[in-house]
């Protein structure tokens, strides 16, 4: 089983930037598509971005052009660079396998809080 630890969240003003990181335990990280998800208060968890094992990338329309997902397989790490942040981006951000929302029984870590506010 893979353990995922997210970091890099914080409080930032609108228009600011944050870089999130997710470190995965285990030695099979490179075979998984990995995704960043977020859950805002009162809302369902949603997929923000996904990067496949072949480095193909998907972004939700709401973040396209502002967020950049990347991965470093040697470090078992997936990143989310978030630029031009908006208050609507406020949420807890999680990483997981790229199809986690469609798979029953997916487990989620603590996530990292991102708050965009003036």
MODELLER restraints for C-alpha pairs under 7 A, 6 or more apart:
rsr = mdl.restraints
at = mdl.atoms
rsr.add(forms.Gaussian(group=physical.xy_distance, feature=features.Distance(at['CA:2:A'], at['CA:24:A']), mean=6.30, stdev=0.5))
rsr.add(forms.Gaussian(group=physical.xy_distance, feature=features.Distance(at['CA:2:A'], at['CA:25:A']), mean=5.43, stdev=0.5))
rsr.add(forms.Gaussian(group=physical.xy_distance, feature=features.Distance(at['CA:2:A'], at['CA:26:A']), mean=5.86, stdev=0.5))
rsr.add(forms.Gaussian(group=physical.xy_distance, feature=features.Distance(at['CA:3:A'], at['CA:24:A']), mean=5.57, stdev=0.5))
rsr.add(forms.Gaussian(group=physical.xy_distance, feature=features.Distance(at['CA:3:A'], at['CA:25:A']), mean=5.19, stdev=0.5))
rsr.add(forms.Gaussian(group=physical.xy_distance, feature=features.Distance(at['CA:4:A'], at['CA:22:A']), mean=6.39, stdev=0.5))
rsr.add(forms.Gaussian(group=physical.xy_distance, feature=features.Distance(at['CA:4:A'], at['CA:23:A']), mean=5.70, stdev=0.5))
rsr.add(forms.Gaussian(group=physical.xy_distance, feature=features.Distance(at['CA:4:A'], at['CA:24:A']), mean=4.58, stdev=0.5))
rsr.add(forms.Gaussian(group=physical.xy_distance, feature=features.Distance(at['CA:4:A'], at['CA:25:A']), mean=6.58, stdev=0.5))
rsr.add(forms.Gaussian(group=physical.xy_distance, feature=features.Distance(at['CA:4:A'], at['CA:109:A']), mean=6.38, stdev=0.5))
rsr.add(forms.Gaussian(group=physical.xy_distance, feature=features.Distance(at['CA:5:A'], at['CA:22:A']), mean=5.39, stdev=0.5))
rsr.add(forms.Gaussian(group=physical.xy_distance, feature=features.Distance(at['CA:5:A'], at['CA:23:A']), mean=5.33, stdev=0.5))
rsr.add(forms.Gaussian(group=physical.xy_distance, feature=features.Distance(at['CA:5:A'], at['CA:24:A']), mean=6.59, stdev=0.5))
rsr.add(forms.Gaussian(group=physical.xy_distance, feature=features.Distance(at['CA:5:A'], at['CA:109:A']), mean=6.77, stdev=0.5))
rsr.add(forms.Gaussian(group=physical.xy_distance, feature=features.Distance(at['CA:6:A'], at['CA:21:A']), mean=5.71, stdev=0.5))
rsr.add(forms.Gaussian(group=physical.xy_distance, feature=features.Distance(at['CA:6:A'], at['CA:22:A']), mean=4.37, stdev=0.5))
rsr.add(forms.Gaussian(group=physical.xy_distance, feature=features.Distance(at['CA:6:A'], at['CA:23:A']), mean=6.65, stdev=0.5))
rsr.add(forms.Gaussian(group=physical.xy_distance, feature=features.Distance(at['CA:6:A'], at['CA:94:A']), mean=6.59, stdev=0.5))
rsr.add(forms.Gaussian(group=physical.xy_distance, feature=features.Distance(at['CA:6:A'], at['CA:95:A']), mean=6.82, stdev=0.5))
rsr.add(forms.Gaussian(group=physical.xy_distance, feature=features.Distance(at['CA:6:A'], at['CA:111:A']), mean=5.44, stdev=0.5))
rsr.add(forms.Gaussian(group=physical.xy_distance, feature=features.Distance(at['CA:6:A'], at['CA:112:A']), mean=5.75, stdev=0.5))
rsr.add(forms.Gaussian(group=physical.xy_distance, feature=features.Distance(at['CA:7:A'], at['CA:20:A']), mean=5.72, stdev=0.5))
rsr.add(forms.Gaussian(group=physical.xy_distance, feature=features.Distance(at['CA:7:A'], at['CA:21:A']), mean=5.35, stdev=0.5))
rsr.add(forms.Gaussian(group=physical.xy_distance, feature=features.Distance(at['CA:7:A'], at['CA:22:A']), mean=6.39, stdev=0.5))
rsr.add(forms.Gaussian(group=physical.xy_distance, feature=features.Distance(at['CA:7:A'], at['CA:112:A']), mean=5.64, stdev=0.5))
rsr.add(forms.Gaussian(group=physical.xy_distance, feature=features.Distance(at['CA:8:A'], at['CA:18:A']), mean=6.98, stdev=0.5))
rsr.add(forms.Gaussian(group=physical.xy_distance, feature=features.Distance(at['CA:8:A'], at['CA:19:A']), mean=5.88, stdev=0.5))
rsr.add(forms.Gaussian(group=physical.xy_distance, feature=features.Distance(at['CA:8:A'], at['CA:20:A']), mean=4.43, stdev=0.5))
rsr.add(forms.Gaussian(group=physical.xy_distance, feature=features.Distance(at['CA:8:A'], at['CA:21:A']), mean=6.14, stdev=0.5))
rsr.add(forms.Gaussian(group=physical.xy_distance, feature=features.Distance(at['CA:8:A'], at['CA:112:A']), mean=6.90, stdev=0.5))
rsr.add(forms.Gaussian(group=physical.xy_distance, feature=features.Distance(at['CA:9:A'], at['CA:18:A']), mean=6.89, stdev=0.5))
rsr.add(forms.Gaussian(group=physical.xy_distance, feature=features.Distance(at['CA:9:A'], at['CA:20:A']), mean=6.26, stdev=0.5))
rsr.add(forms.Gaussian(group=physical.xy_distance, feature=features.Distance(at['CA:9:A'], at['CA:112:A']), mean=5.20, stdev=0.5))
rsr.add(forms.Gaussian(group=physical.xy_distance, feature=features.Distance(at['CA:9:A'], at['CA:113:A']), mean=5.14, stdev=0.5))
rsr.add(forms.Gaussian(group=physical.xy_distance, feature=features.Distance(at['CA:9:A'], at['CA:114:A']), mean=4.84, stdev=0.5))
rsr.add(forms.Gaussian(group=physical.xy_distance, feature=features.Distance(at['CA:10:A'], at['CA:113:A']), mean=6.10, stdev=0.5))
rsr.add(forms.Gaussian(group=physical.xy_distance, feature=features.Distance(at['CA:10:A'], at['CA:114:A']), mean=5.07, stdev=0.5))
rsr.add(forms.Gaussian(group=physical.xy_distance, feature=features.Distance(at['CA:10:A'], at['CA:115:A']), mean=6.12, stdev=0.5))
rsr.add(forms.Gaussian(group=physical.xy_distance, feature=features.Distance(at['CA:11:A'], at['CA:114:A']), mean=6.18, stdev=0.5))
rsr.add(forms.Gaussian(group=physical.xy_distance, feature=features.Distance(at['CA:11:A'], at['CA:115:A']), mean=4.74, stdev=0.5))
rsr.add(forms.Gaussian(group=physical.xy_distance, feature=features.Distance(at['CA:11:A'], at['CA:116:A']), mean=5.94, stdev=0.5))
rsr.add(forms.Gaussian(group=physical.xy_distance, feature=features.Distance(at['CA:12:A'], at['CA:115:A']), mean=6.27, stdev=0.5))
rsr.add(forms.Gaussian(group=physical.xy_distance, feature=features.Distance(at['CA:12:A'], at['CA:116:A']), mean=5.00, stdev=0.5))
rsr.add(forms.Gaussian(group=physical.xy_distance, feature=features.Distance(at['CA:12:A'], at['CA:117:A']), mean=6.33, stdev=0.5))
rsr.add(forms.Gaussian(group=physical.xy_distance, feature=features.Distance(at['CA:13:A'], at['CA:116:A']), mean=5.37, stdev=0.5))
rsr.add(forms.Gaussian(group=physical.xy_distance, feature=features.Distance(at['CA:13:A'], at['CA:117:A']), mean=5.03, stdev=0.5))
rsr.add(forms.Gaussian(group=physical.xy_distance, feature=features.Distance(at['CA:13:A'], at['CA:118:A']), mean=5.02, stdev=0.5))
rsr.add(forms.Gaussian(group=physical.xy_distance, feature=features.Distance(at['CA:14:A'], at['CA:84:A']), mean=6.92, stdev=0.5))
rsr.add(forms.Gaussian(group=physical.xy_distance, feature=features.Distance(at['CA:14:A'], at['CA:85:A']), mean=5.34, stdev=0.5))
rsr.add(forms.Gaussian(group=physical.xy_distance, feature=features.Distance(at['CA:14:A'], at['CA:86:A']), mean=5.05, stdev=0.5))
rsr.add(forms.Gaussian(group=physical.xy_distance, feature=features.Distance(at['CA:14:A'], at['CA:87:A']), mean=6.35, stdev=0.5))
rsr.add(forms.Gaussian(group=physical.xy_distance, feature=features.Distance(at['CA:14:A'], at['CA:116:A']), mean=5.73, stdev=0.5))
rsr.add(forms.Gaussian(group=physical.xy_distance, feature=features.Distance(at['CA:14:A'], at['CA:117:A']), mean=6.00, stdev=0.5))
rsr.add(forms.Gaussian(group=physical.xy_distance, feature=features.Distance(at['CA:14:A'], at['CA:118:A']), mean=6.49, stdev=0.5))
rsr.add(forms.Gaussian(group=physical.xy_distance, feature=features.Distance(at['CA:15:A'], at['CA:83:A']), mean=6.94, stdev=0.5))
rsr.add(forms.Gaussian(group=physical.xy_distance, feature=features.Distance(at['CA:15:A'], at['CA:84:A']), mean=4.09, stdev=0.5))
rsr.add(forms.Gaussian(group=physical.xy_distance, feature=features.Distance(at['CA:15:A'], at['CA:85:A']), mean=4.81, stdev=0.5))
rsr.add(forms.Gaussian(group=physical.xy_distance, feature=features.Distance(at['CA:15:A'], at['CA:86:A']), mean=6.38, stdev=0.5))
rsr.add(forms.Gaussian(group=physical.xy_distance, feature=features.Distance(at['CA:16:A'], at['CA:83:A']), mean=6.13, stdev=0.5))
rsr.add(forms.Gaussian(group=physical.xy_distance, feature=features.Distance(at['CA:16:A'], at['CA:84:A']), mean=5.49, stdev=0.5))
rsr.add(forms.Gaussian(group=physical.xy_distance, feature=features.Distance(at['CA:16:A'], at['CA:85:A']), mean=5.45, stdev=0.5))
rsr.add(forms.Gaussian(group=physical.xy_distance, feature=features.Distance(at['CA:17:A'], at['CA:82:A']), mean=5.35, stdev=0.5))
rsr.add(forms.Gaussian(group=physical.xy_distance, feature=features.Distance(at['CA:17:A'], at['CA:83:A']), mean=4.40, stdev=0.5))
rsr.add(forms.Gaussian(group=physical.xy_distance, feature=features.Distance(at['CA:17:A'], at['CA:84:A']), mean=6.25, stdev=0.5))
rsr.add(forms.Gaussian(group=physical.xy_distance, feature=features.Distance(at['CA:17:A'], at['CA:85:A']), mean=6.17, stdev=0.5))
rsr.add(forms.Gaussian(group=physical.xy_distance, feature=features.Distance(at['CA:18:A'], at['CA:81:A']), mean=6.15, stdev=0.5))
rsr.add(forms.Gaussian(group=physical.xy_distance, feature=features.Distance(at['CA:18:A'], at['CA:82:A']), mean=5.20, stdev=0.5))
rsr.add(forms.Gaussian(group=physical.xy_distance, feature=features.Distance(at['CA:18:A'], at['CA:83:A']), mean=6.73, stdev=0.5))
rsr.add(forms.Gaussian(group=physical.xy_distance, feature=features.Distance(at['CA:19:A'], at['CA:79:A']), mean=6.89, stdev=0.5))
rsr.add(forms.Gaussian(group=physical.xy_distance, feature=features.Distance(at['CA:19:A'], at['CA:80:A']), mean=5.62, stdev=0.5))
rsr.add(forms.Gaussian(group=physical.xy_distance, feature=features.Distance(at['CA:19:A'], at['CA:81:A']), mean=4.41, stdev=0.5))
rsr.add(forms.Gaussian(group=physical.xy_distance, feature=features.Distance(at['CA:19:A'], at['CA:82:A']), mean=5.93, stdev=0.5))
rsr.add(forms.Gaussian(group=physical.xy_distance, feature=features.Distance(at['CA:20:A'], at['CA:79:A']), mean=5.47, stdev=0.5))
rsr.add(forms.Gaussian(group=physical.xy_distance, feature=features.Distance(at['CA:20:A'], at['CA:80:A']), mean=4.96, stdev=0.5))
rsr.add(forms.Gaussian(group=physical.xy_distance, feature=features.Distance(at['CA:20:A'], at['CA:81:A']), mean=6.34, stdev=0.5))
rsr.add(forms.Gaussian(group=physical.xy_distance, feature=features.Distance(at['CA:21:A'], at['CA:77:A']), mean=6.61, stdev=0.5))
rsr.add(forms.Gaussian(group=physical.xy_distance, feature=features.Distance(at['CA:21:A'], at['CA:78:A']), mean=5.82, stdev=0.5))
rsr.add(forms.Gaussian(group=physical.xy_distance, feature=features.Distance(at['CA:21:A'], at['CA:79:A']), mean=4.49, stdev=0.5))
rsr.add(forms.Gaussian(group=physical.xy_distance, feature=features.Distance(at['CA:21:A'], at['CA:80:A']), mean=6.49, stdev=0.5))
rsr.add(forms.Gaussian(group=physical.xy_distance, feature=features.Distance(at['CA:22:A'], at['CA:77:A']), mean=5.33, stdev=0.5))
rsr.add(forms.Gaussian(group=physical.xy_distance, feature=features.Distance(at['CA:22:A'], at['CA:78:A']), mean=5.21, stdev=0.5))
rsr.add(forms.Gaussian(group=physical.xy_distance, feature=features.Distance(at['CA:22:A'], at['CA:79:A']), mean=6.29, stdev=0.5))
rsr.add(forms.Gaussian(group=physical.xy_distance, feature=features.Distance(at['CA:22:A'], at['CA:95:A']), mean=6.38, stdev=0.5))
rsr.add(forms.Gaussian(group=physical.xy_distance, feature=features.Distance(at['CA:23:A'], at['CA:76:A']), mean=5.71, stdev=0.5))
rsr.add(forms.Gaussian(group=physical.xy_distance, feature=features.Distance(at['CA:23:A'], at['CA:77:A']), mean=4.51, stdev=0.5))
rsr.add(forms.Gaussian(group=physical.xy_distance, feature=features.Distance(at['CA:23:A'], at['CA:78:A']), mean=6.76, stdev=0.5))
rsr.add(forms.Gaussian(group=physical.xy_distance, feature=features.Distance(at['CA:24:A'], at['CA:76:A']), mean=5.42, stdev=0.5))
rsr.add(forms.Gaussian(group=physical.xy_distance, feature=features.Distance(at['CA:24:A'], at['CA:77:A']), mean=6.24, stdev=0.5))
rsr.add(forms.Gaussian(group=physical.xy_distance, feature=features.Distance(at['CA:29:A'], at['CA:73:A']), mean=6.76, stdev=0.5))
rsr.add(forms.Gaussian(group=physical.xy_distance, feature=features.Distance(at['CA:29:A'], at['CA:76:A']), mean=5.90, stdev=0.5))
rsr.add(forms.Gaussian(group=physical.xy_distance, feature=features.Distance(at['CA:30:A'], at['CA:53:A']), mean=6.07, stdev=0.5))
rsr.add(forms.Gaussian(group=physical.xy_distance, feature=features.Distance(at['CA:30:A'], at['CA:73:A']), mean=5.46, stdev=0.5))
rsr.add(forms.Gaussian(group=physical.xy_distance, feature=features.Distance(at['CA:31:A'], at['CA:53:A']), mean=5.42, stdev=0.5))
rsr.add(forms.Gaussian(group=physical.xy_distance, feature=features.Distance(at['CA:32:A'], at['CA:52:A']), mean=6.69, stdev=0.5))
rsr.add(forms.Gaussian(group=physical.xy_distance, feature=features.Distance(at['CA:32:A'], at['CA:53:A']), mean=5.56, stdev=0.5))
rsr.add(forms.Gaussian(group=physical.xy_distance, feature=features.Distance(at['CA:32:A'], at['CA:97:A']), mean=6.40, stdev=0.5))
rsr.add(forms.Gaussian(group=physical.xy_distance, feature=features.Distance(at['CA:33:A'], at['CA:50:A']), mean=6.92, stdev=0.5))
rsr.add(forms.Gaussian(group=physical.xy_distance, feature=features.Distance(at['CA:33:A'], at['CA:51:A']), mean=5.62, stdev=0.5))
rsr.add(forms.Gaussian(group=physical.xy_distance, feature=features.Distance(at['CA:33:A'], at['CA:52:A']), mean=3.89, stdev=0.5))
rsr.add(forms.Gaussian(group=physical.xy_distance, feature=features.Distance(at['CA:33:A'], at['CA:53:A']), mean=5.11, stdev=0.5))
rsr.add(forms.Gaussian(group=physical.xy_distance, feature=features.Distance(at['CA:33:A'], at['CA:97:A']), mean=5.74, stdev=0.5))
rsr.add(forms.Gaussian(group=physical.xy_distance, feature=features.Distance(at['CA:33:A'], at['CA:98:A']), mean=4.79, stdev=0.5))
rsr.add(forms.Gaussian(group=physical.xy_distance, feature=features.Distance(at['CA:34:A'], at['CA:50:A']), mean=5.61, stdev=0.5))
rsr.add(forms.Gaussian(group=physical.xy_distance, feature=features.Distance(at['CA:34:A'], at['CA:51:A']), mean=5.45, stdev=0.5))
rsr.add(forms.Gaussian(group=physical.xy_distance, feature=features.Distance(at['CA:34:A'], at['CA:52:A']), mean=6.25, stdev=0.5))
rsr.add(forms.Gaussian(group=physical.xy_distance, feature=features.Distance(at['CA:34:A'], at['CA:96:A']), mean=5.83, stdev=0.5))
rsr.add(forms.Gaussian(group=physical.xy_distance, feature=features.Distance(at['CA:34:A'], at['CA:97:A']), mean=4.39, stdev=0.5))
rsr.add(forms.Gaussian(group=physical.xy_distance, feature=features.Distance(at['CA:34:A'], at['CA:98:A']), mean=4.23, stdev=0.5))
rsr.add(forms.Gaussian(group=physical.xy_distance, feature=features.Distance(at['CA:35:A'], at['CA:47:A']), mean=6.98, stdev=0.5))
rsr.add(forms.Gaussian(group=physical.xy_distance, feature=features.Distance(at['CA:35:A'], at['CA:49:A']), mean=5.53, stdev=0.5))
rsr.add(forms.Gaussian(group=physical.xy_distance, feature=features.Distance(at['CA:35:A'], at['CA:50:A']), mean=4.05, stdev=0.5))
rsr.add(forms.Gaussian(group=physical.xy_distance, feature=features.Distance(at['CA:35:A'], at['CA:51:A']), mean=6.27, stdev=0.5))
rsr.add(forms.Gaussian(group=physical.xy_distance, feature=features.Distance(at['CA:35:A'], at['CA:95:A']), mean=5.58, stdev=0.5))
rsr.add(forms.Gaussian(group=physical.xy_distance, feature=features.Distance(at['CA:35:A'], at['CA:96:A']), mean=5.51, stdev=0.5))
rsr.add(forms.Gaussian(group=physical.xy_distance, feature=features.Distance(at['CA:35:A'], at['CA:97:A']), mean=5.69, stdev=0.5))
rsr.add(forms.Gaussian(group=physical.xy_distance, feature=features.Distance(at['CA:35:A'], at['CA:98:A']), mean=4.35, stdev=0.5))
rsr.add(forms.Gaussian(group=physical.xy_distance, feature=features.Distance(at['CA:36:A'], at['CA:47:A']), mean=6.23, stdev=0.5))
rsr.add(forms.Gaussian(group=physical.xy_distance, feature=features.Distance(at['CA:36:A'], at['CA:48:A']), mean=5.48, stdev=0.5))
rsr.add(forms.Gaussian(group=physical.xy_distance, feature=features.Distance(at['CA:36:A'], at['CA:49:A']), mean=5.29, stdev=0.5))
rsr.add(forms.Gaussian(group=physical.xy_distance, feature=features.Distance(at['CA:36:A'], at['CA:50:A']), mean=6.32, stdev=0.5))
rsr.add(forms.Gaussian(group=physical.xy_distance, feature=features.Distance(at['CA:36:A'], at['CA:93:A']), mean=6.82, stdev=0.5))
rsr.add(forms.Gaussian(group=physical.xy_distance, feature=features.Distance(at['CA:36:A'], at['CA:94:A']), mean=5.67, stdev=0.5))
rsr.add(forms.Gaussian(group=physical.xy_distance, feature=features.Distance(at['CA:36:A'], at['CA:95:A']), mean=4.49, stdev=0.5))
rsr.add(forms.Gaussian(group=physical.xy_distance, feature=features.Distance(at['CA:36:A'], at['CA:96:A']), mean=6.63, stdev=0.5))
rsr.add(forms.Gaussian(group=physical.xy_distance, feature=features.Distance(at['CA:37:A'], at['CA:45:A']), mean=6.56, stdev=0.5))
rsr.add(forms.Gaussian(group=physical.xy_distance, feature=features.Distance(at['CA:37:A'], at['CA:46:A']), mean=5.42, stdev=0.5))
rsr.add(forms.Gaussian(group=physical.xy_distance, feature=features.Distance(at['CA:37:A'], at['CA:47:A']), mean=4.43, stdev=0.5))
rsr.add(forms.Gaussian(group=physical.xy_distance, feature=features.Distance(at['CA:37:A'], at['CA:48:A']), mean=5.07, stdev=0.5))
rsr.add(forms.Gaussian(group=physical.xy_distance, feature=features.Distance(at['CA:37:A'], at['CA:93:A']), mean=5.58, stdev=0.5))
rsr.add(forms.Gaussian(group=physical.xy_distance, feature=features.Distance(at['CA:37:A'], at['CA:94:A']), mean=5.01, stdev=0.5))
rsr.add(forms.Gaussian(group=physical.xy_distance, feature=features.Distance(at['CA:37:A'], at['CA:95:A']), mean=5.96, stdev=0.5))
rsr.add(forms.Gaussian(group=physical.xy_distance, feature=features.Distance(at['CA:38:A'], at['CA:45:A']), mean=5.48, stdev=0.5))
rsr.add(forms.Gaussian(group=physical.xy_distance, feature=features.Distance(at['CA:38:A'], at['CA:46:A']), mean=5.54, stdev=0.5))
rsr.add(forms.Gaussian(group=physical.xy_distance, feature=features.Distance(at['CA:38:A'], at['CA:47:A']), mean=6.66, stdev=0.5))
rsr.add(forms.Gaussian(group=physical.xy_distance, feature=features.Distance(at['CA:38:A'], at['CA:48:A']), mean=6.69, stdev=0.5))
rsr.add(forms.Gaussian(group=physical.xy_distance, feature=features.Distance(at['CA:38:A'], at['CA:91:A']), mean=5.77, stdev=0.5))
rsr.add(forms.Gaussian(group=physical.xy_distance, feature=features.Distance(at['CA:38:A'], at['CA:92:A']), mean=5.38, stdev=0.5))
rsr.add(forms.Gaussian(group=physical.xy_distance, feature=features.Distance(at['CA:38:A'], at['CA:93:A']), mean=4.25, stdev=0.5))
rsr.add(forms.Gaussian(group=physical.xy_distance, feature=features.Distance(at['CA:38:A'], at['CA:94:A']), mean=5.88, stdev=0.5))
rsr.add(forms.Gaussian(group=physical.xy_distance, feature=features.Distance(at['CA:39:A'], at['CA:45:A']), mean=4.30, stdev=0.5))
rsr.add(forms.Gaussian(group=physical.xy_distance, feature=features.Distance(at['CA:39:A'], at['CA:46:A']), mean=6.38, stdev=0.5))
rsr.add(forms.Gaussian(group=physical.xy_distance, feature=features.Distance(at['CA:39:A'], at['CA:91:A']), mean=5.19, stdev=0.5))
rsr.add(forms.Gaussian(group=physical.xy_distance, feature=features.Distance(at['CA:39:A'], at['CA:92:A']), mean=5.34, stdev=0.5))
rsr.add(forms.Gaussian(group=physical.xy_distance, feature=features.Distance(at['CA:39:A'], at['CA:93:A']), mean=6.61, stdev=0.5))
rsr.add(forms.Gaussian(group=physical.xy_distance, feature=features.Distance(at['CA:40:A'], at['CA:90:A']), mean=6.36, stdev=0.5))
rsr.add(forms.Gaussian(group=physical.xy_distance, feature=features.Distance(at['CA:40:A'], at['CA:91:A']), mean=4.14, stdev=0.5))
rsr.add(forms.Gaussian(group=physical.xy_distance, feature=features.Distance(at['CA:40:A'], at['CA:92:A']), mean=6.38, stdev=0.5))
rsr.add(forms.Gaussian(group=physical.xy_distance, feature=features.Distance(at['CA:41:A'], at['CA:91:A']), mean=6.94, stdev=0.5))
rsr.add(forms.Gaussian(group=physical.xy_distance, feature=features.Distance(at['CA:47:A'], at['CA:60:A']), mean=6.90, stdev=0.5))
rsr.add(forms.Gaussian(group=physical.xy_distance, feature=features.Distance(at['CA:48:A'], at['CA:59:A']), mean=5.90, stdev=0.5))
rsr.add(forms.Gaussian(group=physical.xy_distance, feature=features.Distance(at['CA:48:A'], at['CA:60:A']), mean=5.19, stdev=0.5))
rsr.add(forms.Gaussian(group=physical.xy_distance, feature=features.Distance(at['CA:49:A'], at['CA:58:A']), mean=5.38, stdev=0.5))
rsr.add(forms.Gaussian(group=physical.xy_distance, feature=features.Distance(at['CA:49:A'], at['CA:59:A']), mean=4.37, stdev=0.5))
rsr.add(forms.Gaussian(group=physical.xy_distance, feature=features.Distance(at['CA:49:A'], at['CA:60:A']), mean=6.16, stdev=0.5))
rsr.add(forms.Gaussian(group=physical.xy_distance, feature=features.Distance(at['CA:49:A'], at['CA:69:A']), mean=6.53, stdev=0.5))
rsr.add(forms.Gaussian(group=physical.xy_distance, feature=features.Distance(at['CA:50:A'], at['CA:57:A']), mean=5.59, stdev=0.5))
rsr.add(forms.Gaussian(group=physical.xy_distance, feature=features.Distance(at['CA:50:A'], at['CA:58:A']), mean=5.05, stdev=0.5))
rsr.add(forms.Gaussian(group=physical.xy_distance, feature=features.Distance(at['CA:50:A'], at['CA:59:A']), mean=6.62, stdev=0.5))
rsr.add(forms.Gaussian(group=physical.xy_distance, feature=features.Distance(at['CA:50:A'], at['CA:98:A']), mean=5.77, stdev=0.5))
rsr.add(forms.Gaussian(group=physical.xy_distance, feature=features.Distance(at['CA:51:A'], at['CA:57:A']), mean=4.52, stdev=0.5))
rsr.add(forms.Gaussian(group=physical.xy_distance, feature=features.Distance(at['CA:51:A'], at['CA:58:A']), mean=6.52, stdev=0.5))
rsr.add(forms.Gaussian(group=physical.xy_distance, feature=features.Distance(at['CA:51:A'], at['CA:69:A']), mean=6.79, stdev=0.5))
rsr.add(forms.Gaussian(group=physical.xy_distance, feature=features.Distance(at['CA:51:A'], at['CA:70:A']), mean=6.92, stdev=0.5))
rsr.add(forms.Gaussian(group=physical.xy_distance, feature=features.Distance(at['CA:66:A'], at['CA:82:A']), mean=6.19, stdev=0.5))
rsr.add(forms.Gaussian(group=physical.xy_distance, feature=features.Distance(at['CA:66:A'], at['CA:83:A']), mean=5.16, stdev=0.5))
rsr.add(forms.Gaussian(group=physical.xy_distance, feature=features.Distance(at['CA:66:A'], at['CA:84:A']), mean=5.99, stdev=0.5))
rsr.add(forms.Gaussian(group=physical.xy_distance, feature=features.Distance(at['CA:67:A'], at['CA:80:A']), mean=6.70, stdev=0.5))
rsr.add(forms.Gaussian(group=physical.xy_distance, feature=features.Distance(at['CA:67:A'], at['CA:81:A']), mean=5.50, stdev=0.5))
rsr.add(forms.Gaussian(group=physical.xy_distance, feature=features.Distance(at['CA:67:A'], at['CA:82:A']), mean=4.50, stdev=0.5))
rsr.add(forms.Gaussian(group=physical.xy_distance, feature=features.Distance(at['CA:67:A'], at['CA:83:A']), mean=5.96, stdev=0.5))
rsr.add(forms.Gaussian(group=physical.xy_distance, feature=features.Distance(at['CA:68:A'], at['CA:80:A']), mean=5.62, stdev=0.5))
rsr.add(forms.Gaussian(group=physical.xy_distance, feature=features.Distance(at['CA:68:A'], at['CA:81:A']), mean=4.98, stdev=0.5))
rsr.add(forms.Gaussian(group=physical.xy_distance, feature=features.Distance(at['CA:68:A'], at['CA:82:A']), mean=6.56, stdev=0.5))
rsr.add(forms.Gaussian(group=physical.xy_distance, feature=features.Distance(at['CA:69:A'], at['CA:79:A']), mean=5.61, stdev=0.5))
rsr.add(forms.Gaussian(group=physical.xy_distance, feature=features.Distance(at['CA:69:A'], at['CA:80:A']), mean=4.57, stdev=0.5))
rsr.add(forms.Gaussian(group=physical.xy_distance, feature=features.Distance(at['CA:69:A'], at['CA:81:A']), mean=6.34, stdev=0.5))
rsr.add(forms.Gaussian(group=physical.xy_distance, feature=features.Distance(at['CA:70:A'], at['CA:78:A']), mean=5.76, stdev=0.5))
rsr.add(forms.Gaussian(group=physical.xy_distance, feature=features.Distance(at['CA:70:A'], at['CA:79:A']), mean=5.20, stdev=0.5))
rsr.add(forms.Gaussian(group=physical.xy_distance, feature=features.Distance(at['CA:70:A'], at['CA:80:A']), mean=6.58, stdev=0.5))
rsr.add(forms.Gaussian(group=physical.xy_distance, feature=features.Distance(at['CA:71:A'], at['CA:77:A']), mean=5.74, stdev=0.5))
rsr.add(forms.Gaussian(group=physical.xy_distance, feature=features.Distance(at['CA:71:A'], at['CA:78:A']), mean=4.15, stdev=0.5))
rsr.add(forms.Gaussian(group=physical.xy_distance, feature=features.Distance(at['CA:71:A'], at['CA:79:A']), mean=5.92, stdev=0.5))
rsr.add(forms.Gaussian(group=physical.xy_distance, feature=features.Distance(at['CA:72:A'], at['CA:78:A']), mean=6.27, stdev=0.5))
rsr.add(forms.Gaussian(group=physical.xy_distance, feature=features.Distance(at['CA:85:A'], at['CA:116:A']), mean=6.71, stdev=0.5))
rsr.add(forms.Gaussian(group=physical.xy_distance, feature=features.Distance(at['CA:86:A'], at['CA:116:A']), mean=6.08, stdev=0.5))
rsr.add(forms.Gaussian(group=physical.xy_distance, feature=features.Distance(at['CA:87:A'], at['CA:116:A']), mean=4.68, stdev=0.5))
rsr.add(forms.Gaussian(group=physical.xy_distance, feature=features.Distance(at['CA:87:A'], at['CA:117:A']), mean=5.82, stdev=0.5))
rsr.add(forms.Gaussian(group=physical.xy_distance, feature=features.Distance(at['CA:89:A'], at['CA:116:A']), mean=6.70, stdev=0.5))
rsr.add(forms.Gaussian(group=physical.xy_distance, feature=features.Distance(at['CA:90:A'], at['CA:114:A']), mean=5.37, stdev=0.5))
rsr.add(forms.Gaussian(group=physical.xy_distance, feature=features.Distance(at['CA:90:A'], at['CA:115:A']), mean=4.60, stdev=0.5))
rsr.add(forms.Gaussian(group=physical.xy_distance, feature=features.Distance(at['CA:90:A'], at['CA:116:A']), mean=5.47, stdev=0.5))
rsr.add(forms.Gaussian(group=physical.xy_distance, feature=features.Distance(at['CA:91:A'], at['CA:113:A']), mean=6.12, stdev=0.5))
rsr.add(forms.Gaussian(group=physical.xy_distance, feature=features.Distance(at['CA:91:A'], at['CA:114:A']), mean=5.53, stdev=0.5))
rsr.add(forms.Gaussian(group=physical.xy_distance, feature=features.Distance(at['CA:91:A'], at['CA:115:A']), mean=6.64, stdev=0.5))
rsr.add(forms.Gaussian(group=physical.xy_distance, feature=features.Distance(at['CA:92:A'], at['CA:111:A']), mean=5.87, stdev=0.5))
rsr.add(forms.Gaussian(group=physical.xy_distance, feature=features.Distance(at['CA:92:A'], at['CA:112:A']), mean=5.44, stdev=0.5))
rsr.add(forms.Gaussian(group=physical.xy_distance, feature=features.Distance(at['CA:92:A'], at['CA:113:A']), mean=4.38, stdev=0.5))
rsr.add(forms.Gaussian(group=physical.xy_distance, feature=features.Distance(at['CA:92:A'], at['CA:114:A']), mean=5.97, stdev=0.5))
rsr.add(forms.Gaussian(group=physical.xy_distance, feature=features.Distance(at['CA:93:A'], at['CA:111:A']), mean=5.24, stdev=0.5))
rsr.add(forms.Gaussian(group=physical.xy_distance, feature=features.Distance(at['CA:93:A'], at['CA:112:A']), mean=5.26, stdev=0.5))
rsr.add(forms.Gaussian(group=physical.xy_distance, feature=features.Distance(at['CA:93:A'], at['CA:113:A']), mean=6.20, stdev=0.5))
rsr.add(forms.Gaussian(group=physical.xy_distance, feature=features.Distance(at['CA:93:A'], at['CA:114:A']), mean=6.96, stdev=0.5))
rsr.add(forms.Gaussian(group=physical.xy_distance, feature=features.Distance(at['CA:94:A'], at['CA:111:A']), mean=4.49, stdev=0.5))
rsr.add(forms.Gaussian(group=physical.xy_distance, feature=features.Distance(at['CA:94:A'], at['CA:112:A']), mean=6.66, stdev=0.5))
rsr.add(forms.Gaussian(group=physical.xy_distance, feature=features.Distance(at['CA:100:A'], at['CA:106:A']), mean=5.79, stdev=0.5))
